[in-house]
Every structure is written in C-alpha cells, then in structure tokens.
Amino acid sequence: MTTANQTAAATTRQQPSRSGFGLRAEVYNDIKNDFDSQLVQHIRAAGGTYRVGRLTFRLAQEFGFCYGVDHALDLAYETHARFPNRRIYLTGEIIHNPMVNEQLSKMGYCFLRPGDMVTADDIVLIPAFGAPTQELERLRKIGCLLVDTTCGSVVHVWKRVEKYAREGFTAIIHGKYDHEETEATRSRTTLYEGGRFLVIRDRSQAQDICDYIEGRGNRAAFLGKYAAVATPGFDPDRDLERIGLANQTTMLSSESLEIAEMLRQAMVHRYGLEELDVRFRSFDTICSATQERQDAILRLIEEALDLVIVVGGYNSSNTEHLCEIATERLPTYHINAPECLVSPREIRHKPAFSKQETTSWNWLPEGNITIGITAGASTPNRVVGDCIERICHLAGVG
C-alpha cells in the first residue's frame, strides 16, 4: 500500500528542488542561532569600528556570508526540517567552512563517500559549488530526491561554457582545476559533442597560451604541461583557434580581467582585429559578492592598520584571495577558527600563496593597535565574532 509520504516523495523526486520546501520562516531562528553574532551586529551598527582597551578593530564593509551561502543553508535546514526521519547525504562540503560542515554533520547530514549505497528513499544535497554532470546523472537514475543548492552565479558560468561548446569555442577556464566548482564547470563543456576545455590558474599560464597562439610555443612542451588539465585528446593547434574565457566565480577579479585582455590581444596579433568576433569570447563571471568583498578589503587596507586578520576556511578560494590582497600592504594572517589564535605570541595561519598552515610568532604588537578584520563569503559571523573576542582576551582587554 502506498502511503501519502511515499507519494509526496515520488512526486518531489521528479525534479531537483532549488526553491526549498516553504519552511524558511520556520528555520530562520535556527540558522541565526547557529551562525550569527551579536558582537558583529553591534560593530556593524557602529559603522564597522570597535574599540576596547588598547585595541581598535575595523571591519571591512563587506564580508562573511553571501546570498549564495544563505540560500544553500536555507535549503539544508529546510530539508532537515521537512524530512527529519530520512537519510540525507551531501555530495561534498556544502561550503568551504569547517564550522558550517560540522554543524550539518551534527544535524545528521552524511558526506557521500565512494561505495555508499544511495537508494531512492534517500535525499542528496548538491553543494553550493554544484556537482559534475556525471554525478548528477548517476543520482537521477537512482531516483533519490535531489536538493540543489548550487549558487546562481555558478549556474551562470555553466550557461556560458555550454554556449561556448555549442558554438565550437574551447572554454579557457580561469580557476583551480581540482576545486569543486571548476570540476562541475568543466563537466558542462563536454555535454556537447566536440566540447573542449583548458583550465589555467594564473597570468603565467595565460601567457603560455598567448605564446602558443602567437606561434612561439612548442607543441610537445605545451601538452606536457597542460594535457592533464584539458579535455582528453586536447590539440592546441586545433583547440586554440577559437576560445572563450570563463572564470571560477571566486578567483581574483583583477587577474581574471587581465587574463581576458591578454588572450584578446593574442588573438588579435595572430588573426587580426577583423577576425576577433569569430575567434574570441569573454564574459566576466566573477560573482558580485566576491567582487564586493575584494573591493572592501582594498578600501580597508588603505586605512592606518597595524595588521589584518582574514577569517575563513583554508580551502576557500575567495578567502585565499582576500589574504593575497591584504598581504601586499600589511602583515596578514588567514585563520580558519578562533583556536588558531593560540597566544599573544603564537598564531597558526595559512600564508598567502601557501597550501599549508604554519605558525608565526609575536603577531600581536604591544601598545595601541588597529586590526583590520575581513572574512570569506562562506564564513559565519559567529566565527568572526569569536575571533574578535579571542583577540581581546589574549590582549587582556576582554
């Protein structure tokens, strides 16, 4: 006998849910209690300045959760409220923040591992970064309920690279090859026969492409360096004749714009301006929240600061770039939790352009100091507030 719940579940399985289950008001207080900070609210209301004893804190104008993260958490909490007795999987970290993922684990979310036997009775959340097309198709065939929290800005990039593939352009993706978002994006290029991609990390790699386009590259050397981050069977002589640029949404905006211009100029030099429209496509796919946070840290480091604390997950791309920007001007420490602030002398942090956490000493100066604070788009206000309170405690003023 088919129950009402089974009928409702079967109906819901037909399409991935992106709009939730009408429970946003019911879960609002739970999300606020888990992730918000009264201290951060107070500082924002005071114009971003907080003075306590010898310390002055200056918050960036824009930091912390973006609309995409808010949307993902709304869906996660609504799903849990709507199906409290169902097994719920995540295909990966919903966002790059350890506190958030730990909280979802406490709620009963399971991370999908190789070999896990997902059934049609299970629920699977797609993270804010999205998921590769092959994984989505596998889950659809199982018939489980898919709840899709993919950020709208990421979906916008997918549409761009799909358009490139349909029109016969190779997608040059400025991003990190093994980042979940870029994995999902490059999978979209191969939805169409002949679709191709090449992932590049920075200006230096973009210059390699420019050199090859302009006839200064070596085929064997180029393939030796880039075959592993390109479509299988990539042929630079064929596949760099028509290119379209897209970006991982959390990359450094200024670098993405510079790469776009480098590639445009290379195509002009090789084929002439009259051929540009049929040889080159470019569209800025850096998300607005990433841009706003980068603009805000640029403004903040113009102030008279002594150091900057950047709070966010170590695997968060947008947080890494905030650290890189601030490091150019000031002593900067990227930390992922208050526990990184070990003592007034010792701090654990991940330096700009590094992949590993390290320990630095004598990070908190004596006397009156001003500390700039920012956070990545996946960082809860609670973590920011806890870090500020921890610094006050270490300085003996809290």
C-alpha positions as CSV (number, residue, x, y, z in Angstrom):
1,M,0.0,0.0,0.0
2,T,1.4,3.4,-1.0
3,T,1.5,5.9,1.9
4,A,0.9,9.7,1.5
5,N,4.6,10.3,2.3
6,Q,5.8,7.9,-0.4
7,T,3.5,9.6,-2.9
8,A,4.8,13.0,-2.0
9,A,8.4,11.8,-2.1
10,A,7.9,10.2,-5.5
11,T,6.5,13.5,-6.9
12,T,9.3,15.5,-5.4
13,R,11.9,13.2,-7.0
14,Q,10.9,14.2,-10.5
15,Q,13.0,17.4,-10.4
16,P,15.8,18.7,-8.2
17,S,14.5,21.2,-5.6
18,R,16.1,24.6,-5.8
19,S,13.4,26.6,-4.1
20,G,13.1,24.8,-0.8
21,F,10.0,23.4,0.9
22,G,8.3,26.6,2.2
23,L,9.8,26.4,5.6
24,R,12.2,29.3,5.5
25,A,10.4,31.2,8.3
26,E,10.5,28.1,10.5
27,V,14.2,27.5,10.2
28,Y,15.2,31.2,10.3
29,N,15.9,31.3,14.0
30,D,17.8,28.0,14.0
31,I,20.2,29.4,11.3
32,K,20.5,32.7,13.2
33,N,21.3,31.0,16.5
34,D,23.8,28.7,14.9
35,F,25.8,31.2,12.8
36,D,25.1,34.8,13.8
37,S,27.0,37.0,16.3
38,Q,25.6,39.8,18.4
39,L,29.1,41.3,18.6
40,V,29.4,41.5,14.9
41,Q,25.9,43.0,14.6
42,H,26.9,45.6,17.2
43,I,30.1,46.6,15.4
44,R,28.3,46.9,12.0
45,A,25.7,49.1,13.6
46,A,28.5,51.3,15.0
47,G,29.9,51.8,11.5
48,G,32.4,49.0,11.5
49,T,34.6,50.2,14.4
50,Y,35.0,48.5,17.7
51,R,37.3,49.9,20.4
52,V,38.2,48.0,23.6
53,G,41.2,48.9,25.7
54,R,44.3,49.3,23.6
55,L,42.7,47.6,20.6
56,T,40.7,49.1,17.7
57,F,39.0,46.7,15.3
58,R,38.0,47.9,11.8
59,L,35.6,45.6,9.9
60,A,35.6,45.5,6.1
61,Q,32.4,47.0,4.7
62,E,31.5,43.7,3.1
63,F,32.5,40.3,4.5
64,G,31.1,36.9,5.5
65,F,28.1,35.1,4.2
66,C,26.9,35.9,0.6
67,Y,23.5,35.3,-0.8
68,G,24.6,32.0,-2.3
69,V,25.7,30.7,1.1
70,D,22.5,32.0,2.7
71,H,20.5,30.1,0.0
72,A,22.4,26.9,0.5
73,L,21.9,27.0,4.3
74,D,18.2,27.8,3.9
75,L,17.8,24.7,1.7
76,A,19.9,22.5,4.0
77,Y,17.9,23.5,7.1
78,E,14.6,23.3,5.3
79,T,15.4,19.8,4.0
80,H,16.2,18.6,7.5
81,A,13.0,20.1,8.9
82,R,10.9,18.7,6.1
83,F,12.4,15.2,6.2
84,P,13.6,14.6,9.8
85,N,13.5,10.8,9.5
86,R,15.1,10.4,6.1
87,R,18.8,9.7,5.4
88,I,20.3,12.9,3.9
89,Y,23.6,13.0,2.1
90,L,25.9,15.8,0.9
91,T,28.0,15.1,-2.2
92,G,30.7,17.3,-0.6
93,E,31.2,20.2,1.7
94,I,28.2,22.4,1.3
95,I,30.5,25.4,1.5
96,H,34.2,25.8,2.5
97,N,33.8,26.4,6.2
98,P,34.7,23.8,8.9
99,M,32.1,25.1,11.4
100,V,29.3,25.0,9.0
101,N,30.0,21.5,7.8
102,E,30.5,20.3,11.4
103,Q,27.1,21.8,12.3
104,L,25.4,19.9,9.4
105,S,27.1,16.7,10.5
106,K,25.7,17.2,14.0
107,M,22.2,17.6,12.4
108,G,22.7,14.2,10.8
109,Y,23.9,15.0,7.3
110,C,26.3,12.4,5.9
111,F,29.0,13.1,3.4
112,L,28.6,10.8,0.4
113,R,31.6,8.5,0.1
114,P,32.6,6.1,-2.7
115,G,30.8,2.9,-2.1
116,D,27.9,4.4,-0.2
117,M,24.7,2.7,-1.4
118,V,22.3,5.5,-2.1
119,T,18.7,4.4,-2.6
120,A,15.5,6.0,-4.0
121,D,14.4,6.7,-0.4
122,D,17.4,8.9,0.4
123,I,17.9,12.6,-0.1
124,V,21.1,14.1,-1.6
125,L,22.1,17.8,-1.3
126,I,24.2,19.3,-4.1
127,P,26.6,21.8,-2.6
128,A,26.8,25.5,-3.4
129,F,29.7,24.7,-5.8
130,G,27.5,22.4,-7.9
131,A,28.4,18.9,-9.0
132,P,29.8,17.3,-12.1
133,T,27.2,16.2,-14.7
134,Q,28.2,12.6,-14.4
135,E,27.4,12.6,-10.7
136,L,24.1,14.3,-11.1
137,E,23.1,11.8,-13.8
138,R,24.0,8.9,-11.6
139,L,21.9,10.2,-8.8
140,R,19.0,11.0,-11.0
141,K,19.0,7.4,-12.3
142,I,18.8,6.1,-8.7
143,G,15.7,8.2,-8.2
144,C,16.6,9.8,-4.9
145,L,15.4,13.3,-4.0
146,L,18.0,15.9,-5.1
147,V,18.1,19.2,-3.4
148,D,20.2,21.5,-5.4
149,T,21.9,24.4,-3.5
150,T,24.2,25.4,-6.4
151,C,24.8,29.1,-6.3
152,G,23.1,31.1,-9.1
153,S,26.4,32.7,-10.1
154,V,27.9,29.3,-10.7
155,V,24.9,28.3,-12.8
156,H,25.5,31.5,-14.8
157,V,29.1,30.3,-15.6
158,W,27.8,26.9,-16.7
159,K,25.5,28.5,-19.2
160,R,28.4,30.5,-20.6
161,V,30.7,27.5,-21.1
162,E,27.8,25.4,-22.5
163,K,27.2,28.2,-25.0
164,Y,30.9,28.2,-25.9
165,A,30.7,24.4,-26.6
166,R,27.6,24.7,-28.7
167,E,29.3,27.4,-30.9
168,G,32.6,25.5,-31.2
169,F,34.7,27.5,-28.9
170,T,37.2,26.0,-26.4
171,A,36.4,27.1,-22.9
172,I,39.5,28.6,-21.2
173,I,38.6,28.4,-17.5
174,H,40.5,30.6,-15.1
175,G,40.3,28.6,-11.9
176,K,41.7,25.8,-9.8
177,Y,41.5,22.5,-11.6
178,D,40.6,20.4,-8.6
179,H,38.2,22.9,-7.0
180,E,34.7,21.5,-6.8
181,E,33.2,24.5,-8.7
182,T,35.7,24.1,-11.6
183,E,35.2,20.4,-11.7
184,A,31.5,21.0,-12.2
185,T,32.1,23.8,-14.7
186,R,34.4,21.8,-17.0
187,S,32.0,18.9,-17.0
188,R,29.4,21.2,-18.7
189,T,31.7,21.7,-21.7
190,T,31.5,18.0,-22.6
191,L,27.7,17.9,-22.7
192,Y,28.1,18.7,-26.4
193,E,30.0,16.7,-29.0
194,G,33.3,18.3,-29.6
195,G,33.1,20.5,-26.4
196,R,36.6,21.3,-25.1
197,F,38.2,23.0,-22.0
198,L,41.5,24.0,-20.7
199,V,42.0,25.2,-17.1
200,I,44.6,27.8,-16.2
201,R,45.5,29.0,-12.8
202,D,47.1,32.4,-13.3
203,R,48.7,35.0,-15.5
204,S,51.8,32.9,-16.1
205,Q,49.7,30.1,-17.5
206,A,47.7,32.5,-19.6
207,Q,50.9,33.8,-21.1
208,D,51.8,30.2,-22.2
209,I,48.5,30.1,-24.1
210,C,49.2,33.6,-25.6
211,D,52.7,32.4,-26.7
212,Y,51.3,29.3,-28.4
213,I,48.5,31.3,-30.2
214,E,51.1,33.7,-31.5
215,G,53.4,31.0,-32.7
216,R,56.0,31.0,-30.0
217,G,55.1,27.7,-28.3
218,N,56.3,24.1,-28.6
219,R,53.5,21.6,-29.0
220,A,55.2,18.8,-27.0
221,A,56.1,21.1,-24.2
222,F,52.7,22.6,-24.1
223,L,50.9,19.3,-24.0
224,G,53.4,18.0,-21.4
225,K,52.4,20.9,-19.1
226,Y,48.6,21.2,-19.8
227,A,47.3,17.9,-21.1
228,A,46.3,16.9,-17.6
229,V,44.1,19.9,-17.1
230,A,42.4,19.9,-20.5
231,T,39.9,17.8,-22.4
232,P,41.3,14.3,-23.2
233,G,42.8,14.5,-26.7
234,F,43.3,18.3,-26.5
235,D,45.1,19.6,-29.6
236,P,46.4,23.1,-29.1
237,D,46.8,23.6,-32.9
238,R,43.1,23.0,-33.3
239,D,41.6,23.8,-30.0
240,L,43.2,27.3,-29.5
241,E,41.9,28.6,-32.8
242,R,38.6,29.7,-31.2
243,I,38.5,30.3,-27.5
244,G,36.1,31.7,-24.9
245,L,37.1,32.7,-21.4
246,A,35.2,31.9,-18.2
247,N,36.1,32.1,-14.6
248,Q,35.7,30.2,-11.4
249,T,33.5,32.7,-9.6
250,T,35.8,33.2,-6.6
251,M,39.0,34.0,-8.4
252,L,40.8,37.3,-8.1
253,S,38.8,39.7,-10.2
254,S,41.7,41.9,-11.3
255,E,43.6,38.9,-12.5
256,S,40.7,37.5,-14.5
257,L,40.2,40.8,-16.3
258,E,43.9,40.9,-17.1
259,I,43.9,37.4,-18.5
260,A,40.9,38.3,-20.6
261,E,42.8,41.2,-22.2
262,M,45.9,39.1,-22.6
263,L,44.0,36.4,-24.6
264,R,42.2,39.0,-26.6
265,Q,45.4,40.7,-27.7
266,A,47.0,37.3,-28.6
267,M,44.0,36.5,-30.9
268,V,44.3,40.0,-32.5
269,H,48.0,39.6,-33.1
270,R,47.5,36.1,-34.6
271,Y,44.4,36.6,-36.7
272,G,43.8,40.4,-36.9
273,L,41.1,42.6,-35.4
274,E,38.6,41.8,-38.1
275,E,38.6,38.1,-37.1
276,L,38.2,38.7,-33.3
277,D,34.5,38.3,-33.2
278,V,34.6,34.8,-34.7
279,R,37.7,33.8,-32.7
280,F,37.3,35.1,-29.2
281,R,34.6,35.3,-26.5
282,S,34.9,36.7,-23.0
283,F,32.5,37.3,-20.2
284,D,33.2,38.3,-16.6
285,T,31.8,35.6,-14.5
286,I,33.3,36.7,-11.1
287,C,30.3,36.7,-8.8
288,S,29.2,40.1,-7.4
289,A,29.7,39.0,-3.8
290,T,33.3,38.0,-4.5
291,Q,33.9,41.4,-6.2
292,E,32.3,43.3,-3.3
293,R,34.5,41.6,-0.7
294,Q,37.6,42.2,-2.8
295,D,36.7,45.8,-3.2
296,A,36.1,46.1,0.5
297,I,39.5,44.8,1.5
298,L,41.2,47.1,-0.9
299,R,39.5,50.0,0.8
300,L,40.2,48.7,4.2
301,I,44.0,48.3,3.7
302,E,44.2,52.0,2.7
303,E,43.4,52.8,6.4
304,A,46.0,53.1,9.1
305,L,46.1,49.5,10.2
306,D,48.8,47.5,12.0
307,L,47.7,44.1,10.8
308,V,44.8,42.2,9.1
309,I,43.1,39.1,10.2
310,V,41.3,37.2,7.4
311,V,38.8,34.6,8.7
312,G,37.7,31.6,6.6
313,G,38.2,28.0,5.6
314,Y,41.7,27.2,4.3
315,N,40.2,25.6,1.2
316,S,38.0,28.6,0.5
317,S,39.2,30.2,-2.8
318,N,37.6,33.6,-2.2
319,T,39.1,33.8,1.3
320,E,42.6,33.0,0.0
321,H,42.3,35.9,-2.4
322,L,41.3,38.3,0.4
323,C,44.5,37.2,2.1
324,E,46.6,37.7,-1.0
325,I,45.2,41.3,-1.5
326,A,45.9,42.3,2.1
327,T,49.3,40.7,2.2
328,E,50.5,43.2,-0.4
329,R,50.2,46.0,2.1
330,L,50.2,44.7,5.7
331,P,51.1,41.8,7.9
332,T,48.1,39.5,7.2
333,Y,47.0,36.2,8.9
334,H,44.5,33.9,7.3
335,I,42.9,31.8,10.2
336,N,40.1,29.3,10.0
337,A,39.0,29.3,13.7
338,P,39.5,31.2,17.0
339,E,41.7,28.3,18.1
340,C,44.3,29.5,15.6
341,L,44.9,32.4,17.9
342,V,47.0,30.4,20.4
343,S,48.5,33.2,22.5
344,P,49.7,36.9,22.2
345,R,52.9,35.5,20.7
346,E,51.7,32.4,18.7
347,I,49.3,32.2,15.8
348,R,48.6,29.4,13.4
349,H,47.6,30.6,9.9
350,K,47.9,29.9,6.2
351,P,50.1,32.5,4.5
352,A,49.1,33.9,1.1
353,F,50.0,31.7,-1.8
354,S,50.7,28.8,0.6
355,K,48.9,25.4,0.8
356,Q,49.9,24.6,4.4
357,E,49.1,26.1,7.8
358,T,52.2,27.5,9.6
359,T,53.0,29.0,12.9
360,S,54.2,32.6,13.3
361,W,55.4,34.4,16.4
362,N,55.0,37.8,18.0
363,W,52.0,38.6,15.8
364,L,50.1,40.8,18.3
365,P,52.1,44.0,18.8
366,E,52.2,45.8,22.2
367,G,50.6,49.2,22.7
368,N,47.7,50.7,20.9
369,I,47.0,48.9,17.7
370,T,44.3,48.8,14.9
371,I,43.4,45.5,13.5
372,G,41.5,45.1,10.2
373,I,39.1,42.2,10.0
374,T,37.5,40.5,7.0
375,A,36.1,37.1,6.2
376,G,35.4,34.9,3.2
377,A,31.9,34.5,1.8
378,S,31.4,31.2,3.5
379,T,32.4,32.4,7.0
380,P,29.7,32.7,9.7
381,N,29.5,35.9,11.6
382,R,29.8,33.8,14.8
383,V,33.3,32.7,13.9
384,V,34.3,36.3,13.1
385,G,32.8,37.4,16.5
386,D,34.5,34.6,18.3
387,C,37.9,35.6,16.8
388,I,37.5,39.2,17.8
389,E,36.6,38.1,21.4
390,R,39.6,35.8,21.4
391,I,42.0,38.6,20.4
392,C,40.6,40.8,23.1
393,H,41.1,38.0,25.7
394,L,44.7,37.5,24.5
395,A,45.4,41.2,24.8
396,G,44.0,41.3,28.3
397,V,41.2,43.7,27.4
398,G,38.2,41.3,27.1
